[in-house]
Amino acid sequence: MRLFAAVWPPEDVLDHLDLALASVRGAPSGMSSAVRWSARETWHLTIAFYGELPDGARPGLVADLAKVAAGVEPYELGLRGAGVFAHRTLWVGVAGDLDSQRVVGRGCVEAGESAGGLTDNRPRDRPHLTIGRVRPGSRPTRRRSSRPDRPGARPDAQAMDDGDVAAALVRALAVYEGPRWLVDELHLVSSRPGAGRGGGPLYERVATFPLGP
Protein backbone atom coordinates (compact mmCIF):
# COMPACT_ATOMS: atom_id res chain seq x y z
CA MET A 1 0.00 0.00 0.00
CA ARG A 2 1.33 3.44 -0.99
CA LEU A 3 1.20 5.65 2.11
CA PHE A 4 2.06 9.14 3.35
CA ALA A 5 1.45 11.27 6.44
CA ALA A 6 -0.43 14.52 6.02
CA VAL A 7 -2.22 17.46 7.58
CA TRP A 8 -5.62 18.21 6.00
CA PRO A 9 -6.98 21.78 6.18
CA PRO A 10 -10.65 22.05 7.26
CA GLU A 11 -13.46 22.78 4.82
CA ASP A 12 -13.72 26.51 5.54
CA VAL A 13 -10.02 26.93 4.73
CA LEU A 14 -10.44 24.97 1.50
CA ASP A 15 -13.55 27.03 0.64
CA HIS A 16 -11.52 30.23 0.94
CA LEU A 17 -8.74 28.86 -1.29
CA ASP A 18 -11.26 27.50 -3.79
CA LEU A 19 -12.80 30.95 -4.16
CA ALA A 20 -9.40 32.57 -4.69
CA LEU A 21 -8.43 30.01 -7.33
CA ALA A 22 -11.76 30.44 -9.11
CA SER A 23 -10.81 34.01 -9.95
CA VAL A 24 -7.44 32.87 -11.30
CA ARG A 25 -8.89 29.97 -13.28
CA GLY A 26 -11.47 32.29 -14.82
CA ALA A 27 -9.01 35.01 -15.80
CA PRO A 28 -9.38 36.13 -19.46
CA SER A 29 -5.66 35.68 -20.24
CA GLY A 30 -6.16 32.00 -21.08
CA MET A 31 -3.22 30.94 -18.91
CA SER A 32 -5.43 28.68 -16.84
CA SER A 33 -5.92 26.34 -19.80
CA ALA A 34 -2.20 25.52 -19.68
CA VAL A 35 -2.52 24.12 -16.13
CA ARG A 36 -3.82 20.80 -14.88
CA TRP A 37 -5.47 21.92 -11.65
CA SER A 38 -5.48 19.58 -8.68
CA ALA A 39 -8.89 18.36 -7.51
CA ARG A 40 -10.03 19.92 -4.25
CA GLU A 41 -10.27 16.54 -2.53
CA THR A 42 -6.51 16.13 -2.97
CA TRP A 43 -5.54 19.40 -1.24
CA HIS A 44 -3.34 18.59 1.74
CA LEU A 45 0.05 19.25 3.33
CA THR A 46 2.35 16.25 2.95
CA ILE A 47 4.36 15.62 6.11
CA ALA A 48 6.27 12.48 5.07
CA PHE A 49 6.04 10.10 2.11
CA TYR A 50 6.53 6.37 2.71
CA GLY A 51 6.00 4.76 -0.69
CA GLU A 52 4.79 1.15 -0.92
CA LEU A 53 4.62 -0.56 2.46
CA PRO A 54 3.57 -4.19 3.07
CA ASP A 55 0.43 -4.68 5.15
CA GLY A 56 2.52 -6.21 7.93
CA ALA A 57 4.43 -2.96 8.41
CA ARG A 58 1.36 -0.81 8.87
CA PRO A 59 0.54 -1.59 12.56
CA GLY A 60 4.01 -0.50 13.67
CA LEU A 61 3.80 2.69 11.60
CA VAL A 62 0.37 3.48 13.03
CA ALA A 63 1.64 2.99 16.58
CA ASP A 64 4.66 5.23 15.98
CA LEU A 65 2.58 7.98 14.35
CA ALA A 66 0.20 7.91 17.29
CA LYS A 67 3.19 8.57 19.59
CA VAL A 68 4.38 11.43 17.37
CA ALA A 69 0.95 13.06 17.45
CA ALA A 70 0.58 12.62 21.19
CA GLY A 71 3.87 14.43 21.75
CA VAL A 72 2.87 17.66 20.00
CA GLU A 73 0.24 20.13 21.19
CA PRO A 74 -2.25 21.45 18.58
CA TYR A 75 -0.81 24.38 16.66
CA GLU A 76 -1.98 27.05 14.25
CA LEU A 77 -1.37 27.26 10.49
CA GLY A 78 -2.71 29.29 7.59
CA LEU A 79 -2.28 29.19 3.81
CA ARG A 80 -0.39 32.17 2.42
CA GLY A 81 1.41 33.15 -0.77
CA ALA A 82 2.35 30.91 -3.66
CA GLY A 83 5.34 29.45 -5.48
CA VAL A 84 6.48 27.00 -8.12
CA PHE A 85 8.82 24.00 -8.14
CA ALA A 86 10.80 23.14 -11.29
CA HIS A 87 8.87 25.74 -13.34
CA ARG A 88 5.83 23.46 -13.34
CA THR A 89 4.40 22.51 -9.95
CA LEU A 90 2.24 25.30 -8.52
CA TRP A 91 1.69 25.50 -4.78
CA VAL A 92 0.24 27.67 -2.05
CA GLY A 93 2.49 28.28 0.92
CA VAL A 94 1.93 27.92 4.66
CA ALA A 95 2.40 30.36 7.53
CA GLY A 96 1.97 30.04 11.28
CA ASP A 97 3.66 27.76 13.82
CA LEU A 98 6.14 26.19 11.42
CA ASP A 99 8.38 25.03 14.27
CA SER A 100 5.67 22.63 15.46
CA GLN A 101 5.09 21.55 11.88
CA ARG A 102 8.77 20.66 11.55
CA VAL A 103 8.72 18.70 14.81
CA VAL A 104 5.80 16.65 13.51
CA GLY A 105 7.60 16.20 10.20
CA ARG A 106 10.78 14.85 11.75
CA GLY A 107 8.81 12.42 13.87
CA CYS A 108 6.80 11.19 10.87
CA VAL A 109 9.93 10.65 8.78
CA GLU A 110 11.57 8.65 11.57
CA ALA A 111 8.41 6.57 11.99
CA GLY A 112 8.50 5.70 8.30
CA GLU A 113 12.14 4.69 8.42
CA SER A 114 11.43 2.40 11.38
CA ALA A 115 8.59 0.79 9.41
CA GLY A 116 10.84 0.13 6.42
CA GLY A 117 9.41 2.83 4.18
CA LEU A 118 11.29 4.90 1.65
CA THR A 119 13.73 7.40 3.09
CA ASP A 120 11.95 10.69 2.47
CA ASN A 121 14.75 12.99 1.34
CA ARG A 122 12.47 15.66 -0.08
CA PRO A 123 12.85 19.01 1.68
CA ARG A 124 9.85 19.45 3.97
CA ASP A 125 11.01 22.73 5.50
CA ARG A 126 8.73 24.60 3.08
CA PRO A 127 5.23 23.28 3.82
CA HIS A 128 2.93 23.72 0.86
CA LEU A 129 -0.31 22.62 -0.76
CA THR A 130 -0.06 21.66 -4.44
CA ILE A 131 -2.75 23.31 -6.56
CA GLY A 132 -1.74 22.31 -10.09
CA ARG A 133 0.91 21.56 -12.68
CA VAL A 134 1.68 23.32 -15.93
CA ARG A 135 1.11 20.87 -18.77
CA PRO A 136 4.44 20.02 -20.48
CA GLY A 137 4.78 21.87 -23.76
CA SER A 138 1.35 23.43 -23.44
CA ARG A 139 0.54 27.02 -24.28
CA PRO A 140 -2.23 29.33 -23.15
CA THR A 141 -5.16 29.95 -25.48
CA ARG A 142 -4.12 32.33 -28.25
CA ARG A 143 -4.97 35.93 -27.57
CA ARG A 144 -4.82 38.43 -30.42
CA SER A 145 -3.24 41.81 -29.90
CA SER A 146 -4.58 44.75 -31.86
CA ARG A 147 -1.13 46.40 -31.82
CA PRO A 148 1.48 43.65 -31.39
CA ASP A 149 4.29 45.93 -32.55
CA ARG A 150 3.58 48.64 -29.99
CA PRO A 151 6.72 49.39 -27.90
CA GLY A 152 6.39 48.01 -24.40
CA ALA A 153 3.42 45.82 -25.29
CA ARG A 154 3.07 42.59 -23.32
CA PRO A 155 3.87 39.45 -25.33
CA ASP A 156 1.03 37.45 -26.80
CA ALA A 157 -0.08 34.70 -24.43
CA GLN A 158 0.71 32.15 -27.14
CA ALA A 159 4.40 33.07 -26.92
CA MET A 160 4.70 32.32 -23.21
CA ASP A 161 6.61 29.20 -22.24
CA ASP A 162 5.83 26.90 -19.32
CA GLY A 163 7.98 28.87 -16.89
CA ASP A 164 6.30 32.14 -17.87
CA VAL A 165 2.85 30.64 -17.29
CA ALA A 166 3.83 29.35 -13.84
CA ALA A 167 5.48 32.65 -12.88
CA ALA A 168 2.43 34.66 -13.95
CA LEU A 169 0.09 32.49 -11.90
CA VAL A 170 2.39 32.71 -8.88
CA ARG A 171 2.31 36.51 -9.15
CA ALA A 172 -1.49 36.41 -9.23
CA LEU A 173 -1.54 34.45 -5.96
CA ALA A 174 1.44 36.10 -4.25
CA VAL A 175 -0.73 38.16 -1.90
CA TYR A 176 -3.14 35.35 -1.07
CA GLU A 177 -3.76 34.81 2.64
CA GLY A 178 -6.32 32.36 3.96
CA PRO A 179 -7.88 31.97 7.40
CA ARG A 180 -5.88 30.37 10.20
CA TRP A 181 -6.92 27.01 11.60
CA LEU A 182 -5.92 24.83 14.54
CA VAL A 183 -4.06 21.71 13.47
CA ASP A 184 -5.29 19.09 15.91
CA GLU A 185 -5.05 15.92 13.82
CA LEU A 186 -2.45 13.99 11.82
CA HIS A 187 -3.53 11.57 9.09
CA LEU A 188 -2.03 8.45 7.54
CA VAL A 189 -3.25 8.40 3.95
CA SER A 190 -3.19 5.83 1.16
CA SER A 191 -2.61 6.91 -2.44
CA ARG A 192 -3.77 5.21 -5.64
CA PRO A 193 -2.28 7.06 -8.63
CA GLY A 194 -4.67 7.55 -11.54
CA ALA A 195 -7.72 6.28 -9.63
CA GLY A 196 -9.14 9.68 -8.72
CA ARG A 197 -11.21 12.27 -10.54
CA GLY A 198 -9.82 13.26 -13.92
CA GLY A 199 -7.10 10.62 -13.75
CA GLY A 200 -5.53 12.13 -10.66
CA PRO A 201 -4.65 10.27 -7.47
CA LEU A 202 -7.26 8.86 -5.11
CA TYR A 203 -6.49 9.56 -1.45
CA GLU A 204 -8.12 7.69 1.43
CA ARG A 205 -7.44 8.33 5.11
CA VAL A 206 -6.26 5.09 6.69
CA ALA A 207 -5.86 6.37 10.27
CA THR A 208 -6.28 9.65 12.15
CA PHE A 209 -4.29 10.66 15.22
CA PRO A 210 -5.31 13.51 17.55
CA LEU A 211 -2.53 15.85 18.60
CA GLY A 212 -1.64 16.25 22.25
CA PRO A 213 -1.69 13.86 25.20
GIRAUR-V702559 format. One record per pair of residues at least 12 apart in sequence whose ideal C-beta (glycine too) atoms are under 10 Angstrom apart, sorted by the first residue. I is the first residue (numbers start at 1). J is the second residue. If there is no record, write none. Layout:
i = (I I)
j = (J J)
//
This chain:
i = (1 1 1 1 1 1 1 1 1 1 1 1 1 2 2 2 2 2 2 2 2 2 2 2 3 3 3 3 3 3 3 3 3 3 3 3 3 3 3 3 3 3 3 4 4 4 4 4 4 4 4 4 4 4 4 4 4 4 4 4 4 5 5 5 5 5 5 5 5 5 5 5 5 5 5 5 5 5 5 5 5 5 5 5 5 6 6 6 6 6 6 6 6 6 6 6 6 6 6 6 7 7 7 7 7 7 7 7 7 7 7 7 7 7 7 7 7 7 7 8 8 8 8 8 8 8 8 8 8 8 8 9 9 9 9 9 9 9 9 9 9 9 9 10 10 10 10 10 10 11 12 12 12 13 13 13 13 13 13 13 13 13 14 14 14 14 14 14 14 15 15 15 16 16 16 16 16 16 17 17 17 17 17 17 17 17 17 17 18 18 19 20 20 20 20 20 20 20 20 20 20 21 21 21 21 21 21 21 21 21 21 21 21 23 23 24 24 24 24 24 24 24 24 24 24 25 25 25 25 27 27 27 28 28 28 29 29 29 29 29 29 29 29 29 29 30 30 30 30 30 30 30 30 30 31 31 31 31 31 31 31 31 31 31 31 31 31 32 32 32 32 32 33 33 33 33 33 33 33 34 34 34 34 34 34 34 34 34 34 34 34 34 34 34 34 34 35 35 35 35 35 35 35 35 35 35 35 35 35 36 36 36 36 36 36 36 36 36 36 36 37 37 37 37 37 37 38 38 38 38 38 38 38 38 38 38 38 38 39 39 39 39 39 39 39 39 40 40 41 41 41 41 41 41 42 42 42 42 42 42 42 42 42 42 43 43 43 43 43 43 44 44 44 44 44 44 45 45 45 45 45 45 45 45 45 45 45 45 46 46 46 46 46 46 46 46 46 46 47 47 47 47 47 47 47 47 47 47 47 47 47 47 47 47 47 47 48 48 48 48 48 48 48 48 48 48 48 48 48 48 48 48 48 48 49 49 49 49 49 49 49 49 49 49 49 50 50 50 50 50 50 50 50 50 50 50 50 50 50 51 51 51 51 51 51 51 52 52 52 53 53 53 53 53 53 54 54 56 56 57 57 57 57 57 58 58 58 58 58 59 60 60 60 60 61 61 61 61 61 61 61 61 61 61 62 62 62 62 62 62 63 63 63 64 64 64 64 64 64 64 64 65 65 65 65 65 65 65 65 65 65 65 65 66 66 66 66 66 66 66 67 67 67 68 68 68 68 68 68 68 68 68 68 68 68 69 69 69 69 69 69 69 69 69 69 69 69 69 70 70 70 70 70 70 71 71 71 71 71 71 72 72 72 72 72 72 72 72 72 72 73 73 73 73 73 73 73 74 74 74 74 74 74 74 74 74 75 75 75 75 75 75 75 75 75 75 75 75 75 76 76 76 76 76 76 76 76 77 77 77 77 77 77 77 77 77 77 77 77 77 78 78 78 78 78 78 78 78 78 78 79 79 79 79 79 79 79 79 79 79 79 79 79 79 79 79 80 80 80 80 80 80 80 80 80 80 80 80 81 81 81 81 81 81 81 81 81 81 82 82 82 82 82 82 82 82 82 82 82 82 83 83 83 83 83 83 84 84 84 84 84 84 84 84 84 85 85 85 85 85 86 86 86 86 86 87 87 87 87 87 87 87 87 88 88 88 88 88 88 88 88 88 89 89 89 89 89 89 89 90 90 90 90 90 90 90 90 90 90 90 90 91 91 91 91 91 91 91 91 91 91 92 92 92 92 92 92 92 92 93 93 93 93 93 93 93 93 94 94 94 94 94 95 95 95 95 96 96 96 96 96 97 97 97 98 98 98 100 100 101 101 101 101 102 102 102 104 104 104 104 105 105 105 105 106 107 108 108 108 108 109 109 109 111 129 131 131 132 132 133 133 134 134 134 134 134 134 134 135 135 136 137 137 138 138 138 139 139 139 139 139 139 139 139 139 140 140 140 140 140 140 140 140 141 141 142 142 142 142 143 143 143 144 144 144 145 145 182 183 184 184 184 185 185 185 185 185 186 186 186 186 186 187 187 187 187 187 187 188 188 188 188 188 189 189 189 189 189 189 189 190 190 190 190 190 190 191 191 192)
j = (50 51 52 53 54 55 57 58 190 191 192 204 206 49 50 51 52 53 189 190 191 192 193 201 48 49 50 51 52 53 57 58 61 112 115 117 118 188 189 190 191 206 207 44 46 47 48 49 50 51 108 112 117 118 120 187 188 189 190 191 203 45 46 47 48 49 50 61 65 68 69 104 105 107 108 109 111 112 120 186 187 188 189 207 209 44 45 46 47 48 49 108 185 186 187 188 189 191 203 205 44 45 46 47 75 77 94 101 104 105 127 129 181 183 184 185 186 187 211 43 44 45 129 183 185 186 187 189 203 205 208 43 44 45 77 78 79 94 129 178 179 181 183 179 181 182 183 184 185 40 178 179 181 43 77 78 79 129 178 179 180 181 40 41 43 44 79 129 178 40 178 179 78 79 176 177 178 179 40 43 79 92 129 131 173 176 178 179 40 43 178 79 82 92 131 172 173 175 176 177 178 37 38 40 43 90 92 131 132 169 172 173 176 172 173 37 82 90 131 132 168 169 172 173 176 37 131 132 169 168 169 172 141 143 157 140 141 143 154 157 160 165 168 169 172 139 140 141 142 143 157 158 160 165 134 139 140 141 143 157 160 164 165 166 168 169 172 132 140 141 165 169 135 138 139 140 141 157 165 132 134 135 137 138 139 140 141 157 160 161 162 164 165 166 168 169 88 90 131 132 133 134 135 138 140 162 165 166 169 88 90 132 133 134 135 136 138 198 199 200 90 131 132 133 198 200 89 90 91 129 130 131 132 133 196 198 200 201 132 196 197 198 200 201 202 203 131 197 196 197 200 201 202 203 129 130 131 191 196 197 200 201 202 203 79 92 129 130 131 203 129 130 187 189 203 205 77 79 92 94 101 105 124 127 128 129 130 183 105 108 120 122 124 127 128 129 130 189 65 68 101 102 104 105 106 107 108 109 112 120 124 127 186 187 188 189 65 68 104 105 106 107 108 109 110 111 112 113 117 118 120 122 124 188 108 109 112 117 118 119 120 121 122 124 191 108 109 111 112 113 115 116 117 118 119 120 188 189 191 112 116 117 118 119 120 191 117 118 191 112 115 116 117 118 190 115 116 115 116 112 114 115 116 117 115 188 190 206 207 115 111 114 115 116 108 111 112 114 115 116 117 188 206 207 111 115 188 206 207 209 111 114 115 107 108 110 111 112 113 114 115 104 107 108 111 112 115 186 187 188 207 208 209 111 186 188 207 208 209 210 107 111 209 103 104 105 106 107 108 109 110 111 186 209 211 104 107 108 184 185 186 187 208 209 210 211 212 213 186 209 210 211 212 213 103 104 107 211 212 213 100 101 103 104 107 183 186 211 212 213 97 100 183 184 211 212 213 97 100 182 183 184 185 210 211 212 96 97 98 99 100 101 103 104 182 183 184 211 212 95 96 97 100 180 181 182 183 94 95 96 97 98 100 101 127 178 180 181 182 183 93 94 95 96 97 177 178 179 180 181 91 92 93 94 95 96 127 128 129 131 176 177 178 179 180 181 92 93 94 95 96 173 174 175 176 177 178 180 93 94 95 128 170 173 174 175 176 177 128 129 131 166 169 170 171 172 173 174 175 176 126 128 166 170 173 174 133 134 162 163 165 166 167 169 170 126 128 130 133 166 133 134 162 163 166 134 161 162 163 164 165 166 167 132 133 134 135 136 162 163 165 166 128 130 131 132 133 134 166 128 129 130 131 132 133 134 165 166 169 170 173 126 127 128 129 130 131 132 133 170 173 128 129 130 131 170 173 176 178 126 127 128 129 173 174 176 177 126 127 128 129 178 127 177 178 180 127 180 181 182 183 180 182 183 125 126 127 183 211 124 125 127 183 124 125 127 124 183 186 211 120 124 125 127 124 186 120 124 186 188 121 122 124 188 178 169 173 166 169 162 166 161 162 163 164 165 166 169 162 165 162 161 162 161 162 165 156 157 158 159 160 161 162 164 165 156 157 158 159 160 164 165 168 157 158 156 157 158 159 156 157 158 156 157 158 157 158 211 211 210 211 212 205 208 209 210 211 207 208 209 210 211 203 205 206 207 208 209 205 206 207 208 209 201 203 204 205 206 207 208 202 203 204 205 206 207 203 204 204)
//
